[in-house]
Each structure stands twice: as structure tokens, then as C-alpha cells.
């Protein structure tokens, strides 16, 4: 009964959007690795990668923060910092993947 209720529970929209953004960045990263893009090119392009997924995540994070009484400016700042940290993690690992000829999310 509990398992059934858990299955029926709606997924957290922020978590879903975060996963979609990460999935898109993984695809972007692997395509960049396949194209042997230089680290500097990848870094520049990553800032504008996955715009729809990034916007959706930011919007949902802002909405969630404001539901808890946060101010809009603070919520936007938090959401922008969080999405930038996600991008930075891909940028930070790109060189290692490129040097080892491996791909993000693949063994």
C-alpha cells in the first residue's frame, strides 16, 4: 500500500527539471567531446547550452523559493548560482574526459 502511494506521488518539479538540465548538459558535453572541442570553446559554449532546460529549472527554483517566503531577487540569485554550479561541474571535468577519451555518464 505504501509503495503504491509513493509511486502515485507526483515527482518534485524542481528535481525533474534539474535532471532534465543535467541530461541535456551530459548530451552537450558528450557531443563536444566527440567533436574534440577545445576546453576554451566548451567553456564558452556551455554558458548558453540547454537554454530551455536552464530557464525551466531557474523558473521552478524561483517559484519554490518564493513559496517558502523568499524574496524574488534572492530567489533569482540563488537559482542562478545553482545552475551556474551545475554548469561549472561539467566545465571542470571536461578536460579530464577529453584527455582520457572517455564520456560523461559512460563507463
N, CA, C and O atoms as a GROMACS GRO file, in nm:
protein
  428
    1UNK      N    1   0.082  -0.119   0.000
    1UNK     CA    2   0.000   0.000   0.000
    1UNK      C    3   0.086   0.126   0.000
    1UNK      O    4   0.061   0.219  -0.076
    2UNK      N    5   0.188   0.128   0.086
    2UNK     CA    6   0.276   0.245   0.092
    2UNK      C    7   0.352   0.261  -0.039
    2UNK      O    8   0.365   0.372  -0.091
    3UNK      N    9   0.400   0.150  -0.093
    3UNK     CA   10   0.473   0.156  -0.221
    3UNK      C   11   0.384   0.212  -0.331
    3UNK      O   12   0.429   0.289  -0.415
    4UNK      N   13   0.259   0.173  -0.329
    4UNK     CA   14   0.165   0.221  -0.429
    4UNK      C   15   0.145   0.372  -0.415
    4UNK      O   16   0.140   0.445  -0.514
    5UNK      N   17   0.132   0.418  -0.292
    5UNK     CA   18   0.114   0.561  -0.267
    5UNK      C   19   0.237   0.639  -0.310
    5UNK      O   20   0.226   0.749  -0.365
    6UNK      N   21   0.354   0.583  -0.284
    6UNK     CA   22   0.478   0.650  -0.323
    6UNK      C   23   0.490   0.658  -0.475
    6UNK      O   24   0.537   0.758  -0.529
    7UNK      N   25   0.449   0.555  -0.542
    7UNK     CA   26   0.454   0.552  -0.688
    7UNK      C   27   0.360   0.655  -0.747
    7UNK      O   28   0.390   0.716  -0.849
    8UNK      N   29   0.248   0.675  -0.683
    8UNK     CA   30   0.148   0.767  -0.733
    8UNK      C   31   0.181   0.912  -0.699
    8UNK      O   32   0.128   1.004  -0.761
    9UNK      N   33   0.268   0.933  -0.601
    9UNK     CA   34   0.303   1.069  -0.562
    9UNK      C   35   0.373   1.140  -0.678
    9UNK      O   36   0.456   1.081  -0.748
   10UNK      N   37   0.339   1.263  -0.694
   10UNK     CA   38   0.399   1.342  -0.803
   10UNK      C   39   0.545   1.369  -0.772
   10UNK      O   40   0.582   1.395  -0.657
   11UNK      N   41   0.627   1.363  -0.873
   11UNK     CA   42   0.769   1.394  -0.857
   11UNK      C   43   0.784   1.544  -0.832
   11UNK      O   44   0.703   1.625  -0.878
   12UNK      N   45   0.888   1.579  -0.759
   12UNK     CA   46   0.917   1.719  -0.732
   12UNK      C   47   0.955   1.786  -0.865
   12UNK      O   48   1.050   1.742  -0.930
   13UNK      N   49   0.884   1.890  -0.904
   13UNK     CA   50   0.912   1.952  -1.033
   13UNK      C   51   1.054   2.009  -1.043
   13UNK      O   52   1.113   2.008  -1.151
   14UNK      N   53   1.109   2.058  -0.933
   14UNK     CA   54   1.246   2.110  -0.935
   14UNK      C   55   1.344   1.996  -0.961
   14UNK      O   56   1.437   2.011  -1.040
   15UNK      N   57   1.324   1.883  -0.894
   15UNK     CA   58   1.412   1.767  -0.916
   15UNK      C   59   1.403   1.718  -1.061
   15UNK      O   60   1.504   1.683  -1.122
   16UNK      N   61   1.282   1.716  -1.114
   16UNK     CA   62   1.263   1.673  -1.252
   16UNK      C   63   1.334   1.768  -1.348
   16UNK      O   64   1.401   1.724  -1.442
   17UNK      N   65   1.319   1.898  -1.325
   17UNK     CA   66   1.383   1.998  -1.411
   17UNK      C   67   1.535   1.991  -1.398
   17UNK      O   68   1.607   2.007  -1.497
   18UNK      N   69   1.584   1.966  -1.278
   18UNK     CA   70   1.729   1.953  -1.256
   18UNK      C   71   1.782   1.834  -1.335
   18UNK      O   72   1.888   1.842  -1.397
   19UNK      N   73   1.710   1.723  -1.332
   19UNK     CA   74   1.751   1.604  -1.407
   19UNK      C   75   1.751   1.632  -1.557
   19UNK      O   76   1.844   1.592  -1.628
   20UNK      N   77   1.648   1.700  -1.606
   20UNK     CA   78   1.641   1.733  -1.748
   20UNK      C   79   1.758   1.823  -1.789
   20UNK      O   80   1.815   1.805  -1.897
   21UNK      N   81   1.793   1.919  -1.704
   21UNK     CA   82   1.905   2.008  -1.733
   21UNK      C   83   2.036   1.929  -1.734
   21UNK      O   84   2.118   1.947  -1.824
   22UNK      N   85   2.055   1.842  -1.635
   22UNK     CA   86   2.175   1.759  -1.632
   22UNK      C   87   2.182   1.666  -1.752
   22UNK      O   88   2.288   1.648  -1.810
   23UNK      N   89   2.070   1.606  -1.788
   23UNK     CA   90   2.068   1.517  -1.905
   23UNK      C   91   2.108   1.593  -2.031
   23UNK      O   92   2.184   1.542  -2.114
   24UNK      N   93   2.056   1.713  -2.046
   24UNK     CA   94   2.090   1.794  -2.163
   24UNK      C   95   2.238   1.832  -2.162
   24UNK      O   96   2.304   1.825  -2.266
   25UNK      N   97   2.290   1.870  -2.046
   25UNK     CA   98   2.432   1.905  -2.037
   25UNK      C   99   2.522   1.784  -2.063
   25UNK      O  100   2.629   1.798  -2.121
   26UNK      N  101   2.478   1.667  -2.020
   26UNK     CA  102   2.555   1.546  -2.047
   26UNK      C  103   2.562   1.522  -2.198
   26UNK      O  104   2.668   1.490  -2.252
   27UNK      N  105   2.448   1.537  -2.264
   27UNK     CA  106   2.445   1.519  -2.410
   27UNK      C  107   2.534   1.623  -2.478
   27UNK      O  108   2.612   1.589  -2.567
   28UNK      N  109   2.523   1.748  -2.436
   28UNK     CA  110   2.606   1.856  -2.491
   28UNK      C  111   2.754   1.827  -2.468
   28UNK      O  112   2.836   1.845  -2.558
   29UNK      N  113   2.788   1.781  -2.349
   29UNK     CA  114   2.928   1.750  -2.316
   29UNK      C  115   2.980   1.638  -2.404
   29UNK      O  116   3.088   1.649  -2.462
   30UNK      N  117   2.904   1.531  -2.414
   30UNK     CA  118   2.949   1.416  -2.494
   30UNK      C  119   2.960   1.451  -2.643
   30UNK      O  120   3.051   1.404  -2.711
   31UNK      N  121   2.869   1.532  -2.693
   31UNK     CA  122   2.878   1.576  -2.832
   31UNK      C  123   3.003   1.663  -2.853
   31UNK      O  124   3.069   1.655  -2.956
   32UNK      N  125   3.033   1.746  -2.755
   32UNK     CA  126   3.153   1.830  -2.762
   32UNK      C  127   3.279   1.745  -2.756
   32UNK      O  128   3.376   1.773  -2.826
   33UNK      N  129   3.277   1.641  -2.672
   33UNK     CA  130   3.391   1.550  -2.664
   33UNK      C  131   3.410   1.475  -2.796
   33UNK      O  132   3.522   1.459  -2.844
   34UNK      N  133   3.299   1.430  -2.853
   34UNK     CA  134   3.306   1.360  -2.982
   34UNK      C  135   3.365   1.451  -3.091
   34UNK      O  136   3.436   1.404  -3.180
   35UNK      N  137   3.334   1.580  -3.082
   35UNK     CA  138   3.385   1.677  -3.180
   35UNK      C  139   3.526   1.725  -3.144
   35UNK      O  140   3.585   1.804  -3.218
   36UNK      N  141   3.578   1.678  -3.030
   36UNK     CA  142   3.713   1.717  -2.984
   36UNK      C  143   3.726   1.868  -2.968
   36UNK      O  144   3.829   1.927  -3.003
   37UNK      N  145   3.620   1.931  -2.916
   37UNK     CA  146   3.626   2.075  -2.893
   37UNK      C  147   3.730   2.106  -2.786
   37UNK      O  148   3.746   2.032  -2.690
   38UNK      N  149   3.798   2.216  -2.804
   38UNK     CA  150   3.896   2.261  -2.706
   38UNK      C  151   3.824   2.301  -2.578
   38UNK      O  152   3.707   2.340  -2.580
   39UNK      N  153   3.895   2.291  -2.466
   39UNK     CA  154   3.838   2.329  -2.336
   39UNK      C  155   3.783   2.471  -2.341
   39UNK      O  156   3.673   2.497  -2.291
   40UNK      N  157   3.857   2.563  -2.401
   40UNK     CA  158   3.813   2.703  -2.404
   40UNK      C  159   3.682   2.719  -2.483
   40UNK      O  160   3.595   2.797  -2.444
   41UNK      N  161   3.669   2.646  -2.592
   41UNK     CA  162   3.544   2.652  -2.670
   41UNK      C  163   3.428   2.593  -2.592
   41UNK      O  164   3.318   2.648  -2.590
   42UNK      N  165   3.454   2.480  -2.527
   42UNK     CA  166   3.350   2.416  -2.447
   42UNK      C  167   3.305   2.509  -2.335
   42UNK      O  168   3.185   2.523  -2.309
   43UNK      N  169   3.401   2.571  -2.268
   43UNK     CA  170   3.369   2.662  -2.158
   43UNK      C  171   3.279   2.776  -2.206
   43UNK      O  172   3.180   2.808  -2.141
   44UNK      N  173   3.314   2.837  -2.318
   44UNK     CA  174   3.234   2.947  -2.373
   44UNK      C  175   3.093   2.899  -2.410
   44UNK      O  176   2.994   2.963  -2.375
   45UNK      N  177   3.086   2.788  -2.481
   45UNK     CA  178   2.958   2.738  -2.531
   45UNK      C  179   2.868   2.684  -2.419
   45UNK      O  180   2.746   2.687  -2.432
   46UNK      N  181   2.928   2.636  -2.313
   46UNK     CA  182   2.847   2.578  -2.205
   46UNK      C  183   2.760   2.682  -2.137
   46UNK      O  184   2.654   2.648  -2.083
   47UNK      N  185   2.801   2.807  -2.139
   47UNK     CA  186   2.722   2.912  -2.076
   47UNK      C  187   2.584   2.927  -2.141
   47UNK      O  188   2.488   2.966  -2.076
   48UNK      N  189   2.576   2.896  -2.270
   48UNK     CA  190   2.448   2.911  -2.340
   48UNK      C  191   2.387   2.777  -2.381
   48UNK      O  192   2.288   2.773  -2.455
   49UNK      N  193   2.444   2.668  -2.334
   49UNK     CA  194   2.391   2.536  -2.367
   49UNK      C  195   2.260   2.511  -2.293
   49UNK      O  196   2.239   2.560  -2.182
   50UNK      N  197   2.174   2.437  -2.355
   50UNK     CA  198   2.048   2.391  -2.293
   50UNK      C  199   1.963   2.506  -2.238
   50UNK      O  200   1.922   2.502  -2.122
   51UNK      N  201   1.935   2.608  -2.318
   51UNK     CA  202   1.864   2.725  -2.266
   51UNK      C  203   1.723   2.696  -2.215
   51UNK      O  204   1.682   2.752  -2.114
   52UNK      N  205   1.649   2.610  -2.283
   52UNK     CA  206   1.512   2.581  -2.239
   52UNK      C  207   1.512   2.509  -2.105
   52UNK      O  208   1.433   2.541  -2.016
   53UNK      N  209   1.601   2.412  -2.090
   53UNK     CA  210   1.609   2.335  -1.966
   53UNK      C  211   1.658   2.423  -1.851
   53UNK      O  212   1.611   2.412  -1.738
   54UNK      N  213   1.754   2.510  -1.880
   54UNK     CA  214   1.807   2.600  -1.778
   54UNK      C  215   1.699   2.698  -1.731
   54UNK      O  216   1.682   2.719  -1.611
   55UNK      N  217   1.628   2.756  -1.826
   55UNK     CA  218   1.522   2.852  -1.792
   55UNK      C  219   1.413   2.785  -1.709
   55UNK      O  220   1.365   2.842  -1.611
   56UNK      N  221   1.374   2.665  -1.748
   56UNK     CA  222   1.271   2.592  -1.674
   56UNK      C  223   1.317   2.566  -1.531
   56UNK      O  224   1.240   2.585  -1.436
   57UNK      N  225   1.441   2.523  -1.514
   57UNK     CA  226   1.493   2.496  -1.380
   57UNK      C  227   1.497   2.623  -1.297
   57UNK      O  228   1.454   2.623  -1.181
   58UNK      N  229   1.546   2.731  -1.353
   58UNK     CA  230   1.552   2.858  -1.279
   58UNK      C  231   1.412   2.902  -1.239
   58UNK      O  232   1.390   2.939  -1.124
   59UNK      N  233   1.319   2.899  -1.332
   59UNK     CA  234   1.182   2.942  -1.302
   59UNK      C  235   1.120   2.860  -1.189
   59UNK      O  236   1.057   2.915  -1.099
   60UNK      N  237   1.139   2.729  -1.194
   60UNK     CA  238   1.082   2.642  -1.090
   60UNK      C  239   1.152   2.662  -0.955
   60UNK      O  240   1.087   2.655  -0.851
   61UNK      N  241   1.282   2.686  -0.957
   61UNK     CA  242   1.354   2.711  -0.832
   61UNK      C  243   1.308   2.842  -0.770
   61UNK      O  244   1.289   2.850  -0.648
   62UNK      N  245   1.291   2.944  -0.851
   62UNK     CA  246   1.244   3.074  -0.801
   62UNK      C  247   1.105   3.058  -0.741
   62UNK      O  248   1.078   3.108  -0.632
   63UNK      N  249   1.018   2.990  -0.812
   63UNK     CA  250   0.882   2.967  -0.763
   63UNK      C  251   0.884   2.893  -0.629
   63UNK      O  252   0.812   2.930  -0.536
   64UNK      N  253   0.966   2.790  -0.620
   64UNK     CA  254   0.973   2.712  -0.496
   64UNK      C  255   1.026   2.797  -0.380
   64UNK      O  256   0.973   2.790  -0.270
   65UNK      N  257   1.130   2.875  -0.406
   65UNK     CA  258   1.186   2.960  -0.300
   65UNK      C  259   1.085   3.064  -0.253
   65UNK      O  260   1.075   3.092  -0.134
   66UNK      N  261   1.010   3.120  -0.346
   66UNK     CA  262   0.912   3.221  -0.309
   66UNK      C  263   0.795   3.161  -0.231
   66UNK      O  264   0.733   3.230  -0.150
   67UNK      N  265   0.765   3.035  -0.257
   67UNK     CA  266   0.658   2.969  -0.181
   67UNK      C  267   0.697   2.955  -0.034
   67UNK      O  268   0.610   2.946   0.054
   68UNK      N  269   0.827   2.955  -0.007
   68UNK     CA  270   0.874   2.946   0.131
   68UNK      C  271   0.899   3.085   0.190
   68UNK      O  272   0.960   3.097   0.297
   69UNK      N  273   0.852   3.188   0.122
   69UNK     CA  274   0.861   3.323   0.176
   69UNK      C  275   0.984   3.401   0.133
   69UNK      O  276   1.008   3.511   0.184
   70UNK      N  277   1.060   3.347   0.043
   70UNK     CA  278   1.179   3.418  -0.004
   70UNK      C  279   1.143   3.535  -0.094
   70UNK      O  280   1.037   3.538  -0.156
   71UNK      N  281   1.234   3.632  -0.099
   71UNK     CA  282   1.215   3.747  -0.187
   71UNK      C  283   1.259   3.709  -0.328
   71UNK      O  284   1.349   3.627  -0.347
   72UNK      N  285   1.194   3.769  -0.426
   72UNK     CA  286   1.219   3.732  -0.565
   72UNK      C  287   1.365   3.751  -0.604
   72UNK      O  288   1.424   3.663  -0.666
   73UNK      N  289   1.424   3.862  -0.568
   73UNK     CA  290   1.564   3.888  -0.605
   73UNK      C  291   1.657   3.784  -0.544
   73UNK      O  292   1.750   3.737  -0.610
   74UNK      N  293   1.633   3.747  -0.420
   74UNK     CA  294   1.715   3.645  -0.354
   74UNK      C  295   1.693   3.508  -0.419
   74UNK      O  296   1.788   3.432  -0.438
   75UNK      N  297   1.569   3.478  -0.452
   75UNK     CA  298   1.536   3.350  -0.516
   75UNK      C  299   1.602   3.341  -0.653
   75UNK      O  300   1.655   3.236  -0.690
   76UNK      N  301   1.600   3.449  -0.728
   76UNK     CA  302   1.664   3.450  -0.860
   76UNK      C  303   1.815   3.435  -0.848
   76UNK      O  304   1.877   3.362  -0.926
   77UNK      N  305   1.873   3.504  -0.751
   77UNK     CA  306   2.017   3.492  -0.729
   77UNK      C  307   2.055   3.349  -0.693
   77UNK      O  308   2.151   3.294  -0.747
   78UNK      N  309   1.978   3.289  -0.603
   78UNK     CA  310   2.003   3.150  -0.563
   78UNK      C  311   1.991   3.056  -0.683
   78UNK      O  312   2.077   2.970  -0.703
   79UNK      N  313   1.886   3.072  -0.762
   79UNK     CA  314   1.864   2.984  -0.877
   79UNK      C  315   1.975   3.000  -0.980
   79UNK      O  316   2.021   2.901  -1.038
   80UNK      N  317   2.018   3.122  -1.004
   80UNK     CA  318   2.128   3.145  -1.099
   80UNK      C  319   2.259   3.085  -1.049
   80UNK      O  320   2.335   3.028  -1.126
   81UNK      N  321   2.285   3.098  -0.919
   81UNK     CA  322   2.406   3.038  -0.861
   81UNK      C  323   2.402   2.886  -0.872
   81UNK      O  324   2.502   2.824  -0.907
   82UNK      N  325   2.288   2.828  -0.844
   82UNK     CA  326   2.275   2.682  -0.850
   82UNK      C  327   2.295   2.629  -0.992
   82UNK      O  328   2.365   2.530  -1.012
   83UNK      N  329   2.234   2.695  -1.090
   83UNK     CA  330   2.251   2.648  -1.227
   83UNK      C  331   2.395   2.669  -1.274
   83UNK      O  332   2.448   2.588  -1.350
   84UNK      N  333   2.458   2.778  -1.230
   84UNK     CA  334   2.597   2.801  -1.268
   84UNK      C  335   2.688   2.695  -1.207
   84UNK      O  336   2.785   2.653  -1.270
   85UNK      N  337   2.659   2.653  -1.085
   85UNK     CA  338   2.739   2.547  -1.022
   85UNK      C  339   2.727   2.416  -1.100
   85UNK      O  340   2.825   2.343  -1.113
   86UNK      N  341   2.610   2.387  -1.152
   86UNK     CA  342   2.592   2.267  -1.233
   86UNK      C  343   2.677   2.277  -1.360
   86UNK      O  344   2.749   2.184  -1.395
   87UNK      N  345   2.668   2.391  -1.427
   87UNK     CA  346   2.749   2.412  -1.548
   87UNK      C  347   2.897   2.402  -1.516
   87UNK      O  348   2.973   2.338  -1.588
   88UNK      N  349   2.938   2.465  -1.406
   88UNK     CA  350   3.080   2.463  -1.366
   88UNK      C  351   3.131   2.322  -1.343
   88UNK      O  352   3.248   2.292  -1.370
   89UNK      N  353   3.045   2.234  -1.294
   89UNK     CA  354   3.089   2.096  -1.270
   89UNK      C  355   3.119   2.025  -1.403
   89UNK      O  356   3.211   1.944  -1.410
   90UNK      N  357   3.042   2.056  -1.506
   90UNK     CA  358   3.068   1.998  -1.638
   90UNK      C  359   3.195   2.058  -1.699
   90UNK      O  360   3.276   1.987  -1.757
   91UNK      N  361   3.210   2.189  -1.685
   91UNK     CA  362   3.329   2.257  -1.737
   91UNK      C  363   3.453   2.204  -1.665
   91UNK      O  364   3.557   2.180  -1.728
   92UNK      N  365   3.443   2.186  -1.533
   92UNK     CA  366   3.556   2.139  -1.455
   92UNK      C  367   3.603   2.000  -1.490
   92UNK      O  368   3.722   1.969  -1.479
   93UNK      N  369   3.513   1.916  -1.533
   93UNK     CA  370   3.551   1.777  -1.564
   93UNK      C  371   3.579   1.755  -1.713
   93UNK      O  372   3.628   1.648  -1.751
   94UNK      N  373   3.548   1.853  -1.795
   94UNK     CA  374   3.561   1.835  -1.940
   94UNK      C  375   3.703   1.797  -1.982
   94UNK      O  376   3.721   1.705  -2.062
   95UNK      N  377   3.801   1.866  -1.931
   95UNK     CA  378   3.940   1.839  -1.969
   95UNK      C  379   3.983   1.697  -1.938
   95UNK      O  380   4.055   1.635  -2.016
   96UNK      N  381   3.939   1.645  -1.823
   96UNK     CA  382   3.973   1.507  -1.786
   96UNK      C  383   3.910   1.407  -1.884
   96UNK      O  384   3.975   1.312  -1.927
   97UNK      N  385   3.785   1.431  -1.918
   97UNK     CA  386   3.719   1.342  -2.016
   97UNK      C  387   3.788   1.351  -2.151
   97UNK      O  388   3.808   1.249  -2.218
   98UNK      N  389   3.824   1.472  -2.192
   98UNK     CA  390   3.890   1.491  -2.321
   98UNK      C  391   4.026   1.420  -2.324
   98UNK      O  392   4.060   1.353  -2.422
   99UNK      N  393   4.102   1.435  -2.216
   99UNK     CA  394   4.236   1.375  -2.209
   99UNK      C  395   4.230   1.222  -2.206
   99UNK      O  396   4.318   1.155  -2.261
  100UNK      N  397   4.128   1.168  -2.141
  100UNK     CA  398   4.119   1.022  -2.126
  100UNK      C  399   4.035   0.957  -2.234
  100UNK      O  400   4.020   0.834  -2.238
  101UNK      N  401   3.978   1.038  -2.323
  101UNK     CA  402   3.891   0.990  -2.431
  101UNK      C  403   3.774   0.907  -2.376
  101UNK      O  404   3.735   0.806  -2.434
  102UNK      N  405   3.720   0.952  -2.263
  102UNK     CA  406   3.601   0.889  -2.205
  102UNK      C  407   3.485   0.987  -2.218
  102UNK      O  408   3.503   1.102  -2.257
  103UNK      N  409   3.367   0.940  -2.184
  103UNK     CA  410   3.248   1.021  -2.198
  103UNK      C  411   3.175   1.031  -2.065
  103UNK      O  412   3.178   0.940  -1.983
  104UNK      N  413   3.110   1.143  -2.046
  104UNK     CA  414   3.034   1.168  -1.923
  104UNK      C  415   2.919   1.068  -1.916
  104UNK      O  416   2.845   1.049  -2.012
  105UNK      N  417   2.905   1.004  -1.801
  105UNK     CA  418   2.795   0.912  -1.780
  105UNK      C  419   2.812   0.776  -1.842
  105UNK      O  420   2.720   0.694  -1.838
  106UNK      N  421   2.928   0.748  -1.899
  106UNK     CA  422   2.953   0.618  -1.962
  106UNK      C  423   3.079   0.558  -1.903
  106UNK      O  424   3.176   0.629  -1.874
  107UNK      N  425   3.076   0.428  -1.884
  107UNK     CA  426   3.193   0.358  -1.828
  107UNK      C  427   3.286   0.313  -1.937
  107UNK      O  428   3.389   0.252  -1.908
   0.00000   0.00000   0.00000
